[in-house]
Amino acid sequence: MIKKVLAILGVIVAVLVILALAVPFFINVDQFRPRVEGQLSSSLGRQVHIGKLSLSLLTGELGATAIAISDELTLSRFMVVWKSSDSSSCGSDFAAS
């Protein structure tokens, strides 16, 4: 009886792990980029641009290849830009706008 319960639990855990690995291939999180950009721009009161979005359920990461937040025009003519080739880290650059 206990072996049967453990076998069923093992199958359930295996299916959940497989689903966690497969879901990012079926969900295109980049489709949400315009909505996220719009909400961030509205909240910050500044223009926000986001690069390609990626999702990893296994590590619990949502990443972007670049994030650009424009500065207030009355204060400066610079834009803060974070760029990265992977989603794990971002560096910052200051670009004239």
PyMOL commands that place a pseudoatom at each C-alpha (Angstrom):
pseudoatom trace, name=CA, resn=MET, resi=1, chain=A, elem=C, hetatm=0, pos=[0.000, 0.000, 0.000]
pseudoatom trace, name=CA, resn=ILE, resi=2, chain=A, elem=C, hetatm=0, pos=[2.757, 2.478, 0.945]
pseudoatom trace, name=CA, resn=LYS, resi=3, chain=A, elem=C, hetatm=0, pos=[4.723, 1.568, -2.183]
pseudoatom trace, name=CA, resn=LYS, resi=4, chain=A, elem=C, hetatm=0, pos=[1.672, 2.336, -4.308]
pseudoatom trace, name=CA, resn=VAL, resi=5, chain=A, elem=C, hetatm=0, pos=[1.209, 5.767, -2.649]
pseudoatom trace, name=CA, resn=LEU, resi=6, chain=A, elem=C, hetatm=0, pos=[4.919, 6.597, -3.052]
pseudoatom trace, name=CA, resn=ALA, resi=7, chain=A, elem=C, hetatm=0, pos=[4.790, 5.543, -6.709]
pseudoatom trace, name=CA, resn=ILE, resi=8, chain=A, elem=C, hetatm=0, pos=[1.794, 7.816, -7.331]
pseudoatom trace, name=CA, resn=LEU, resi=9, chain=A, elem=C, hetatm=0, pos=[3.495, 10.721, -5.537]
pseudoatom trace, name=CA, resn=GLY, resi=10, chain=A, elem=C, hetatm=0, pos=[6.665, 10.121, -7.572]
pseudoatom trace, name=CA, resn=VAL, resi=11, chain=A, elem=C, hetatm=0, pos=[4.697, 10.248, -10.823]
pseudoatom trace, name=CA, resn=ILE, resi=12, chain=A, elem=C, hetatm=0, pos=[2.951, 13.468, -9.731]
pseudoatom trace, name=CA, resn=VAL, resi=13, chain=A, elem=C, hetatm=0, pos=[6.270, 15.126, -8.842]
pseudoatom trace, name=CA, resn=ALA, resi=14, chain=A, elem=C, hetatm=0, pos=[7.822, 14.018, -12.149]
pseudoatom trace, name=CA, resn=VAL, resi=15, chain=A, elem=C, hetatm=0, pos=[4.878, 15.426, -14.124]
pseudoatom trace, name=CA, resn=LEU, resi=16, chain=A, elem=C, hetatm=0, pos=[5.114, 18.750, -12.254]
pseudoatom trace, name=CA, resn=VAL, resi=17, chain=A, elem=C, hetatm=0, pos=[8.844, 19.028, -12.957]
pseudoatom trace, name=CA, resn=ILE, resi=18, chain=A, elem=C, hetatm=0, pos=[8.298, 18.271, -16.649]
pseudoatom trace, name=CA, resn=LEU, resi=19, chain=A, elem=C, hetatm=0, pos=[5.541, 20.898, -16.809]
pseudoatom trace, name=CA, resn=ALA, resi=20, chain=A, elem=C, hetatm=0, pos=[7.770, 23.492, -15.100]
pseudoatom trace, name=CA, resn=LEU, resi=21, chain=A, elem=C, hetatm=0, pos=[10.446, 22.838, -17.714]
pseudoatom trace, name=CA, resn=ALA, resi=22, chain=A, elem=C, hetatm=0, pos=[8.025, 22.869, -20.663]
pseudoatom trace, name=CA, resn=VAL, resi=23, chain=A, elem=C, hetatm=0, pos=[5.786, 25.850, -19.848]
pseudoatom trace, name=CA, resn=PRO, resi=24, chain=A, elem=C, hetatm=0, pos=[8.304, 28.584, -20.855]
pseudoatom trace, name=CA, resn=PHE, resi=25, chain=A, elem=C, hetatm=0, pos=[8.473, 27.042, -24.343]
pseudoatom trace, name=CA, resn=PHE, resi=26, chain=A, elem=C, hetatm=0, pos=[4.705, 27.412, -24.779]
pseudoatom trace, name=CA, resn=ILE, resi=27, chain=A, elem=C, hetatm=0, pos=[4.233, 30.854, -23.212]
pseudoatom trace, name=CA, resn=ASN, resi=28, chain=A, elem=C, hetatm=0, pos=[5.703, 33.816, -25.086]
pseudoatom trace, name=CA, resn=VAL, resi=29, chain=A, elem=C, hetatm=0, pos=[6.249, 36.278, -22.233]
pseudoatom trace, name=CA, resn=ASP, resi=30, chain=A, elem=C, hetatm=0, pos=[7.534, 38.848, -24.744]
pseudoatom trace, name=CA, resn=GLN, resi=31, chain=A, elem=C, hetatm=0, pos=[3.900, 39.400, -25.771]
pseudoatom trace, name=CA, resn=PHE, resi=32, chain=A, elem=C, hetatm=0, pos=[3.400, 41.241, -22.469]
pseudoatom trace, name=CA, resn=ARG, resi=33, chain=A, elem=C, hetatm=0, pos=[6.228, 43.731, -23.141]
pseudoatom trace, name=CA, resn=PRO, resi=34, chain=A, elem=C, hetatm=0, pos=[4.032, 46.574, -24.526]
pseudoatom trace, name=CA, resn=ARG, resi=35, chain=A, elem=C, hetatm=0, pos=[1.691, 46.314, -21.547]
pseudoatom trace, name=CA, resn=VAL, resi=36, chain=A, elem=C, hetatm=0, pos=[4.567, 46.295, -19.025]
pseudoatom trace, name=CA, resn=GLU, resi=37, chain=A, elem=C, hetatm=0, pos=[6.230, 49.240, -20.797]
pseudoatom trace, name=CA, resn=GLY, resi=38, chain=A, elem=C, hetatm=0, pos=[2.976, 51.182, -20.722]
pseudoatom trace, name=CA, resn=GLN, resi=39, chain=A, elem=C, hetatm=0, pos=[2.313, 50.517, -17.045]
pseudoatom trace, name=CA, resn=LEU, resi=40, chain=A, elem=C, hetatm=0, pos=[5.888, 51.382, -16.057]
pseudoatom trace, name=CA, resn=SER, resi=41, chain=A, elem=C, hetatm=0, pos=[5.826, 54.569, -18.164]
pseudoatom trace, name=CA, resn=SER, resi=42, chain=A, elem=C, hetatm=0, pos=[2.536, 55.568, -16.568]
pseudoatom trace, name=CA, resn=SER, resi=43, chain=A, elem=C, hetatm=0, pos=[3.740, 54.810, -13.036]
pseudoatom trace, name=CA, resn=LEU, resi=44, chain=A, elem=C, hetatm=0, pos=[7.121, 56.527, -13.405]
pseudoatom trace, name=CA, resn=GLY, resi=45, chain=A, elem=C, hetatm=0, pos=[5.958, 59.423, -15.547]
pseudoatom trace, name=CA, resn=ARG, resi=46, chain=A, elem=C, hetatm=0, pos=[8.860, 58.706, -17.912]
pseudoatom trace, name=CA, resn=GLN, resi=47, chain=A, elem=C, hetatm=0, pos=[9.236, 56.790, -21.140]
pseudoatom trace, name=CA, resn=VAL, resi=48, chain=A, elem=C, hetatm=0, pos=[10.291, 53.156, -20.520]
pseudoatom trace, name=CA, resn=HIS, resi=49, chain=A, elem=C, hetatm=0, pos=[11.566, 50.720, -23.169]
pseudoatom trace, name=CA, resn=ILE, resi=50, chain=A, elem=C, hetatm=0, pos=[12.211, 47.042, -22.428]
pseudoatom trace, name=CA, resn=GLY, resi=51, chain=A, elem=C, hetatm=0, pos=[14.170, 44.563, -24.555]
pseudoatom trace, name=CA, resn=LYS, resi=52, chain=A, elem=C, hetatm=0, pos=[13.212, 40.945, -25.169]
pseudoatom trace, name=CA, resn=LEU, resi=53, chain=A, elem=C, hetatm=0, pos=[11.603, 39.293, -22.138]
pseudoatom trace, name=CA, resn=SER, resi=54, chain=A, elem=C, hetatm=0, pos=[12.385, 35.738, -21.055]
pseudoatom trace, name=CA, resn=LEU, resi=55, chain=A, elem=C, hetatm=0, pos=[10.943, 33.419, -18.403]
pseudoatom trace, name=CA, resn=SER, resi=56, chain=A, elem=C, hetatm=0, pos=[12.458, 30.563, -16.424]
pseudoatom trace, name=CA, resn=LEU, resi=57, chain=A, elem=C, hetatm=0, pos=[10.131, 28.820, -13.982]
pseudoatom trace, name=CA, resn=LEU, resi=58, chain=A, elem=C, hetatm=0, pos=[12.866, 26.476, -12.799]
pseudoatom trace, name=CA, resn=THR, resi=59, chain=A, elem=C, hetatm=0, pos=[14.972, 29.340, -11.403]
pseudoatom trace, name=CA, resn=GLY, resi=60, chain=A, elem=C, hetatm=0, pos=[12.033, 31.713, -10.883]
pseudoatom trace, name=CA, resn=GLU, resi=61, chain=A, elem=C, hetatm=0, pos=[13.453, 34.410, -13.158]
pseudoatom trace, name=CA, resn=LEU, resi=62, chain=A, elem=C, hetatm=0, pos=[11.815, 36.912, -15.457]
pseudoatom trace, name=CA, resn=GLY, resi=63, chain=A, elem=C, hetatm=0, pos=[14.537, 38.650, -17.452]
pseudoatom trace, name=CA, resn=ALA, resi=64, chain=A, elem=C, hetatm=0, pos=[14.915, 41.430, -19.991]
pseudoatom trace, name=CA, resn=THR, resi=65, chain=A, elem=C, hetatm=0, pos=[17.828, 41.972, -22.370]
pseudoatom trace, name=CA, resn=ALA, resi=66, chain=A, elem=C, hetatm=0, pos=[17.673, 45.771, -21.942]
pseudoatom trace, name=CA, resn=ILE, resi=67, chain=A, elem=C, hetatm=0, pos=[15.737, 48.339, -19.938]
pseudoatom trace, name=CA, resn=ALA, resi=68, chain=A, elem=C, hetatm=0, pos=[15.772, 52.047, -20.821]
pseudoatom trace, name=CA, resn=ILE, resi=69, chain=A, elem=C, hetatm=0, pos=[14.174, 54.728, -18.645]
pseudoatom trace, name=CA, resn=SER, resi=70, chain=A, elem=C, hetatm=0, pos=[14.265, 58.264, -20.017]
pseudoatom trace, name=CA, resn=ASP, resi=71, chain=A, elem=C, hetatm=0, pos=[15.136, 61.139, -17.748]
pseudoatom trace, name=CA, resn=GLU, resi=72, chain=A, elem=C, hetatm=0, pos=[12.942, 64.166, -17.226]
pseudoatom trace, name=CA, resn=LEU, resi=73, chain=A, elem=C, hetatm=0, pos=[13.603, 66.557, -20.114]
pseudoatom trace, name=CA, resn=THR, resi=74, chain=A, elem=C, hetatm=0, pos=[13.745, 69.615, -17.844]
pseudoatom trace, name=CA, resn=LEU, resi=75, chain=A, elem=C, hetatm=0, pos=[16.513, 68.082, -15.721]
pseudoatom trace, name=CA, resn=SER, resi=76, chain=A, elem=C, hetatm=0, pos=[18.827, 66.505, -18.228]
pseudoatom trace, name=CA, resn=ARG, resi=77, chain=A, elem=C, hetatm=0, pos=[19.252, 65.111, -21.716]
pseudoatom trace, name=CA, resn=PHE, resi=78, chain=A, elem=C, hetatm=0, pos=[20.346, 61.627, -20.634]
pseudoatom trace, name=CA, resn=MET, resi=79, chain=A, elem=C, hetatm=0, pos=[18.644, 58.262, -20.553]
pseudoatom trace, name=CA, resn=VAL, resi=80, chain=A, elem=C, hetatm=0, pos=[19.585, 55.424, -18.195]
pseudoatom trace, name=CA, resn=VAL, resi=81, chain=A, elem=C, hetatm=0, pos=[19.944, 52.140, -20.094]
pseudoatom trace, name=CA, resn=TRP, resi=82, chain=A, elem=C, hetatm=0, pos=[20.553, 48.668, -18.672]
pseudoatom trace, name=CA, resn=LYS, resi=83, chain=A, elem=C, hetatm=0, pos=[21.767, 46.128, -21.208]
pseudoatom trace, name=CA, resn=SER, resi=84, chain=A, elem=C, hetatm=0, pos=[22.549, 42.454, -20.874]
pseudoatom trace, name=CA, resn=SER, resi=85, chain=A, elem=C, hetatm=0, pos=[23.049, 39.524, -23.214]
pseudoatom trace, name=CA, resn=ASP, resi=86, chain=A, elem=C, hetatm=0, pos=[21.516, 37.225, -20.603]
pseudoatom trace, name=CA, resn=SER, resi=87, chain=A, elem=C, hetatm=0, pos=[18.816, 37.771, -18.016]
pseudoatom trace, name=CA, resn=SER, resi=88, chain=A, elem=C, hetatm=0, pos=[21.011, 37.083, -15.005]
pseudoatom trace, name=CA, resn=SER, resi=89, chain=A, elem=C, hetatm=0, pos=[22.796, 40.432, -14.800]
pseudoatom trace, name=CA, resn=CYS, resi=90, chain=A, elem=C, hetatm=0, pos=[22.473, 43.936, -16.172]
pseudoatom trace, name=CA, resn=GLY, resi=91, chain=A, elem=C, hetatm=0, pos=[25.060, 46.677, -16.459]
pseudoatom trace, name=CA, resn=SER, resi=92, chain=A, elem=C, hetatm=0, pos=[24.205, 50.337, -16.827]
pseudoatom trace, name=CA, resn=ASP, resi=93, chain=A, elem=C, hetatm=0, pos=[25.086, 52.862, -19.505]
pseudoatom trace, name=CA, resn=PHE, resi=94, chain=A, elem=C, hetatm=0, pos=[24.191, 56.480, -19.810]
pseudoatom trace, name=CA, resn=ALA, resi=95, chain=A, elem=C, hetatm=0, pos=[23.126, 57.447, -23.305]
pseudoatom trace, name=CA, resn=ALA, resi=96, chain=A, elem=C, hetatm=0, pos=[22.372, 60.930, -24.584]
pseudoatom trace, name=CA, resn=SER, resi=97, chain=A, elem=C, hetatm=0, pos=[18.827, 61.193, -25.845]
for i in range(1, 97): cmd.bond("trace and resi %d" % i, "trace and resi %d" % (i + 1))
show_as sticks, trace
zoom trace
